[in-house]
Amino acid sequence: MEAKMRKWWHDKVAYQIYPKSFYDTNGDGIGDLRGIIAKLDYLKELGIDLIWISPIYKSPFVDQGYDISDYYGIAPEFGTMEEFEELLAEAKKRGIQIVMDLVINHCSDKHEWFQKALADPEGEYADYFYFREGKDGNPPGNYRSYFGGSCWEPVPGTSKYYFHAFAKEQPDLNWENPRMKQDLYDMINWWLDKGLAGFRIDAIINIKKDVNFPDLEPDGPDGLAGYHRAVEQTNGVGELLEELKNNTFAKYDAFTVGEVFNMHEDELSEFIGENGHFSTIFDFSAHCLSEGEHGWYEAPAIEFKEWRRAIVDSQLEVQKVGFKANIIENHDEPRGVSRFLPEYARNAAGTKMLGTVSLLLRGIPFLYQGQEIGMQNCEWNNSGEWDDISTRDQYQTARKAGLTEKEALRVCADMSRDNARTPMQWSSEENAGFTSGTPWMKVNPNYSEINVKAQQENEDSVLRYYQKLIALRKSEEYKEVFTYGTFAPVYEEQESVMAFYRISEEENQETPKKRVLVAANFGREAAELPLEYKVSKVLLSNLPENQAGEKLILAGCGVMVLECEI
């Protein structure tokens, strides 16, 4: 990779914090900014460079803070602006930078702009949103929102409706309005001036609308059509994204990671090429494998070979263009150990194996809180335990599709976003050491076995392994190959093996060319593989039974990272 394309964020390791569930310092059962400050040394020891914090803005929390009522204010549940500034300063002392969530496709219906729009549906603030006349007493169109039901909600006291792609409490912002856009740009720059490293940008592909909102062929018994289909058919989002970048991020050399679904096939370089809209976008290729056509109740189980193919294809495509951000899980996804590993592999060895593959792919690794100790999906006893708006909708969808209460509970338990939102498991003390009060969300009952404190005391733990894995990726000797080295799959004919080389070019005499083999056996039985190149050094191994001699022998759920001769 040419030097001109090198950016300050290419070799960073990021960690996502869901603040409500991270660490509570005042006993109110909700994680807070003081809790993040208290755990900065823990994250430094883990090897983290960037922290992405899910929304901490003022919000009614209909969608857990992704409904923002004041872009300039910190939610009192989390703390104060002074505490946020203290967090920035304390993180900086440790060489850690902060990335905030940016939610600018929509805001909360409690935001001042929307309140003014409701007060004067013909006024200037109504044009900050999409207000449209109904059709013969019905909504203006037939799109179904991401959370179920119509995308159109009546404007009280009028014959108009407003548009919302998500919950009715999250009205979409009108990106055709120059004044609204400028207000957003000013807000973004205000935060960057505070010293933020950048933003994770939520649902950004949705900002471009066909403002005529033409009806689509219904795809469900409710007579509605999924809004994602309208997004796929809309062109021109790139112009809006370039304008956004040039008015904000580019001025600060900010790091940006886009949450991008429904991108057109030929647009990758426009999004993350050298002059792309964003620094990177998340790679959801593996996560899309468990999407059901009509809902979670149809979600297929993930087959190993399909998972391997999805990742390999994505890696081969993206390395010609730029960098993607690699994830196993996040706040919107169930736990990766429970999703991507067969039941026999949902243990320490399998967890280390999955982490090794993900962190040593080409791209920017993003860990999600608890991933580094192998947190798993929670046990849900009834639907009343769920908080997530999407899970509740999917449960109703499953019941309407004919599933029994027990069946609907099971499919939603597997896929619920609440699996990622159970409190962080710090210790085996009450409430997993997360809070001295009553936690806002159920604690996963397995916290007595899976927690930070126990793993800090065990040198063979998942946490200690993750520390070694990140240290290897960032080490002076191997940083070049793991950051810029090409990805080359190998052993693809093997039933249960996911393996690839990372191969660096020789930059100069100080950084000679390297070839590193990452090989993982997702099978239950041991796998014996011929070695193409002689092994010069074992860099990492998760099980003592693994061997690299004349042949490579990987135990079931075994993974090895080997430097091979060039």
N, C-alpha and C positions, 0 to 999 in steps of 0.2 A: 504494500500500500504506500502510495507516495506521501512524502512528508507533508505536503501542502494540505492533505486531507486529515491530518491528525488534530484532534480536538482534546481539550483538557479533560473531558468526561469519558473518553474511550476506555480507560483502564479502571474505572471506578466500580465499586460494588455497592449496590443500593439496598435499602431495607425499608419496607413499608410499615408504618405504624397506624393502627386503627385506634385513635386516642381514647375512645370511650371504653375500650377493653384492654388497654395496655397496663397502666398502673395507677391506682387511686391513692392519693396521699392525704385526703381530708375526710375519708370515711363515709362519703355520700354514695358510694357504690358505683361511681362513674370515674373512669380514668381522667387524668388532667395533665396540664402542661408541666406542673411540678413533678409529676410522675415520670414524664419523659426526661426532664433534667436529671432526676435521680438515677436514671438508668443509662446515661450517656457513657459512663465508664464501661458498663457491660457491653454496649454496642461498639465502643472503641476496641475492647479486647477481642470481640468477635471479628473485627477487621472491616467495619462499615465506613464508607466514605460519604455517602449521601443518604439522608433520611427523607422519605416522602411521607408526609403527614396527611391522612385523610381529613376532610373538612373540619375546621375548628371555628368557622365563622358563625355569627349569630344566625339562628335557625329555629323553626318550630319542630324540627326533627321528624317530619312526616316520612322522609326518606333518609334518615340518619345523617342529616347535615348536608345532603346533596340538594336541599331546598333552602337557598340562602336568602335571608331577609335583610342582611346588611353586610355588604362586601368589605366594609372597612372596620367591622367590629368583631372582637373575639367573643364567642359564646361564653357567658358566665359559668356554665357548667364545666368549662375547661380551664377558666382562669381569666387573666387580664392581658391587655396589650403589653404592659410592663413585664409580665412573666414571659410572654412570647419573645420580647426583645432580649430578655435574660437567656432564654433558650438559644437564640441565635448566637449570642456572645459565648455562652458556655460550649456550644457545639464547635464554634470556630476555634476555641482554645485547644480542642482535641483533633483538629484537622477534619472535622465533619461539617458538611454543608446541608442546608435545609431546603427541601422542595415542598411547595404547598400544592394542594389540589386547586384546580381552576375550573369552576363550573359556570360556563357562560353560554350554554345552549338555552338554559332556562334559569329562572330564579324562583323564589317562594312567592306564593300569592299574598304573603304578608309584607313583601318588599314595598317600600315607599312608592316605587314606580307603578306597581300594579294597583296599589290602593288608589293612587291618583287616576289611573286609567278607569277603574270602576266608578269613581266619583264623577268622571266626565268622559263617557264612552265615545264622545266625538272630539275630545281634546287631543293635545299633542302626545300625552303619555299612552293613550290608547294605541298609537302607532309605534310604541316600543314593543308591542305584542301583535298577535294576529287576531284582530276582531273582525268577524265576518257575519253577515246576515244569514239567518237560517233559511232553509228551503221548505216552504209550506208548513211551517211549524216544526220542522225536523232539523237536525244538525246540518251544517253546510257540506259535509262529506262523510265518507264511510270508513275512515281509517280507524284501526284498533290500536290503542296505546300499548306500550311495552308492559304496562302493569294491568292490562285488561280493561275492557269497556271502551267507549268511544273516545277519540282524541278531542272531541268538541264538548265544551261545557257551557251552559247558558250564562250570559251576563245578566245578573239580576235586574229586573225592571226594564228590560229591552227585548227586542227580537233578535239580538246579536248573540254570537257564541265566541269563546276564545279557544285557541288551540293549545294542546299540551301533549307532547309525545310520551311523557311519563305520567306521574300522578296528576290528578286535577289540581292539586295544590302546587304544581310546578309548571306555570305557564311558560311557553317558549318565547324567547326574545326574538324580535324582528331584526335580522341582520341586513335587511335592505334599508334600514333607517340610519343615515350617517351620524345623527346626533347620539343615538343609542350606542353605536359602535365607539364613538369618541369617548363617551362616558366610561365604557369598559376599558378602553386603552389607558385612560387616565388612571383608573383603579389599578390595573396591572402594573403600570410603571411606578405607582406609589409603593406597591409592595416590593418591587425590584430595588427601588431606592433604599429600602430598609436593609438590603443585603441578602435577600433570597438568592439561592443558586438558580432557581427556575421553577417550573411547574409541571405537574402531571395534569393533562388536560382531558376533562371528562366529556364523553359522548360528542366529540367535536364535529364528527362527520354530519351530524344532524342539523348544523346551523344553516345549511343551504336548503331552501324549500322551493318547490314549484308553487308559487304563491296563489295559483288558481286552485290548488288542492283537488285535482281531478279524481273522481271515483275510480276505484280498482275493482276487478272481479273479486267478489267475496271468497274467502278461503275458510270460512267456518260457519257453523249453524246460526251464529248471531247476525249473519248478514254483513259482517265487517271484513276488512282486509288489513292484515298486519302492516303497521306503518313502516317496518323495515323494508317492505317491498317498494314503497314510494321513495325511500332513501336511495335504494339501489338504482332507481330509474332517473334520479336527479343528477344533472351535470352542473359543473361550475363552482364546486366548493373550493377548488384550488385558488381561485382569485381572492376569495374571502380570507383564506388561510395565509396567503402571501401578504395581504394587507395587514392582517393581525401581526404576523411576524415582523414586518418592516416597521410597524409603529410601536413595537414593544420589545420582544425578545432579542432581536438582532442588535439593538442599541446597547445591550448589556452582555452580549455573548452568553446568554442564559441557556441552561440545559432544559430541554422540553421533551416530554414523553407523551405521545398521544394515545388515547384510548380510541382506536380506529377499527370499526367493523364496517362491513359493506363497502370497502374500497373497491374501485374498479380494477380489473386485473393488471392493466398496463400502467398503473399510477404509482407503483412503489418508489421509483426514483424521484418522482415529484414530491413524495412525502418525506423520504429519508435519504435522498441522494446528497451529494456534497453541498448543494444549495437548497436542500429540501425544506418543506414547511416546518418540520420538527427535527430535533436531534435524533430521535428514535421513536418507534411505536412498539407497543407490546405485541409479542408473538402469541396469538391465541389459536394457532393451527391445531394443537393437540386438544385444546378445550372444546373446540367446535365439534369434535368427534362424538360428543355425548349430547348433542342438541336433538331434541325430538321435534318432529315437524309441527306438531300442534301443542307441544308442551312437555314438561318434564316426565309426564306419565308415559311418554313414548321414548324417553331417552335410552339409547342403546348402550350396552356395556362396552367399555373400551377394550378392543382387542390389541394385543401387544404389537402385532405386525402393522396394523393401521397406525398406531401411535408412532412407531419407529418411522414409517414412511412419511407421516405428516411432518415430523421434525426434520428428517433428512432433506425432504423436498424444500422445506422452508429455508433451511440453512444454505443449501446450494443456490437457491434463488437470491437470497438477501446478500450473500457475500460479494456478489457482483456489483452491488448498489451502495450498501452502507451497513448500518448496525440496527438490529432489532433488540428489544429488551426481553430477556428470557425469564419466564416465571413458571413455577409449579402451581402456585395458588395466589389468590389475593382476597380482598374483602368481599368480592362479588362471586367467588367460586368456593365450592367445597374444598376440604383439605386434600392436597395432592396424594398423600400416602394412601388415603382411603379411596381415591379415584383412579390413580394410574398404576397401582400395585395390586397384583392378585392377593387373595387373603393370606396365603402362606408367606408372603413377603412383607406383610405389614408389621415389621419388627425393626429392631435397630439396624440389622445388616441391610435390609431392603431400603430403609429410609436413607442410609448413607449412600447406597448405590444410586438411588434416584437423584439425590442432591449432587452427587459427583457428575453425573451426566449433564444435569441442567447448568451447573456452575462453570463447566469447562467447555460448553458450546461457545461458538463465536457470537459475541453480542454483549450487552450489558446485563449482568445478572441482577435480578431483583428478588430478594428474600421477603417473605411476609412474616410478620411477628409470630413466633411459635414454630415456624418451619424448622428453625435450627435446633429444636429439641424433638422434632417429629410429632408435633401435635396432630391429632386425628379427628375425624368427624365425631360429633357428639351423639349420645344416645337420646333420642327424643321419644317420650312416652305418649304424648298427645299433641294435637295441633295447637292447643292453648299455650304451649311453651315457646312457640315461635313469636318473634317480634317483627321479622322482615315482611314488608309489604308485598314483595314479589312471591315469597313462599306461600303466603296466605292465598294469593290469587291463584297460584299453581295448584294448591290443594283443592280449591273450589273447581278449577278446570278439570282436574283428575276425577273428582266425584261426579261432575256433570258428564264425563266421558264414560261413566259406568263402573269405575273402580270402587271397591268397598272402602269403608273407612280405614281398615287395616292396610289395604293395598296402597291407598293414596298417601297414608302416613309414611309407608316405607319408601315410596319413590321420592317424596319430598324430603324425607330425612337424608336420603343419599345426595340430593342436589342443593339443599337449602344454603342460602348465603349465610344463615346464622351459624353454620358450622365453623366459619372463619371468624365469627364475631363473639364466640364464647371467650371469657376472660383469659388473658395470658396466664400460663401456669408457672408461677415463680417458685413455689415450694409446696411441701406436703401439708403445710399449715392450713387452717380453715380458709375456705374460699380461694384456695391455691395461692395464698399470700398476695392476692390481687387487691383486696380491700379489707378493712377492719369492720366495714358496714355490711349492708345487704347488697350484693352485686346486681346491677341493672339487668343482667342476662345470666341465665343458668351457667354454672361452671361445669365443664366436662368432668364426669365422675372419675375419669382415669388420671386425674391430676396427682394422685398419691404415687402413681408409678412414673408418670411423665411430667417432670418439672425441672426448672433451671438448677435449683440448689443441689438436687441429687446428681444431676449430670455434671455439675462443676466439680463434684467430689469423686467422679468416676472417670479416670483417664481414657477408658474405652467407650465413653458415651457418644451419642449422636452430636451433642454440643461440642465436645472436644474435637470430634472428627471435622465438624464444620469449620472450626477455628483453623485447623491444619489445612483444610481444603482451600479456604479463602487466602490463607498465608501463602500457599503454593501458587495460587493464581496471581497474587500480587508481588511475589518475590522478584528481586532484581534479575535473577537468572532466568526465570520463566515468564515474566510479565509480557515480554515481546511476543512469544509464541502464543500465549493464551489470549492476548489482546488482538493482535494483527495476523496471526497465523491462519492459513486457509484451513477449511474444514473439508475432510475427505473421508467418506464412509467406507467401512470395510466389514468383512464377514457378514454381508447382507443375506447370504444364502443360509446362514445358521438360524435355526428355529426361534431361539430365545435370546439371541445376543444383540445388544445395541453397542456398536463400537465405531470409533472414528479416530483418524489422525488429526492432530493440529500441527501444521508444518509452517515454520517461519522462513522468510527469506533472509539471506545474510545482509544485514544493514552495514556492518563494518566489522573490524576485527574484535571489537568488544562484545558484539552480539552475533556470534556465528550462527549459521543455520541450525535449526533444531527440528526434530520430529518426535512428537509425543503421542503415544497410543492410549486412548481411553477405552477400556473394554468392560462391559457389564453383562452379567448373565442373569436375565430375568426369570430363568427356569428354576424348577425345584431341584433338579439333579445337576451334578457337576458337568461342566462343558470343557472339552479339550480342543484347543485350537492350534493350528500350525502358525509359527511366527514368521512373518515375511522378512523381518529385519532383526538383527541381534539386539537384545536388550542390554543397554549400558547402565541403566539405573532404575530401581523401583522407587517411584516418587510417592506413591500412596497405595494402600491396600486396606480393604475393610474387614478381611477375614484372614486368620492365620493359615487356613487351608489353601488359599490361593497360591499358585506357584508360577514363576516365570523362568523357565530353564530352556531346554531344547524346544519344549512346547509351552503354550500358555494354558494353565489349568485354572479355571474359575469355579469355585464352589457355587452351589445354588445361592442366588442373591449376592454373588461375589462381584466386586469391581476392583480393577487395578488401573493405576496410571503409571505408564512406563515410558522412560526416555529410550528411544531406539536410535541405533546408529544411522547416520545419513548415508 
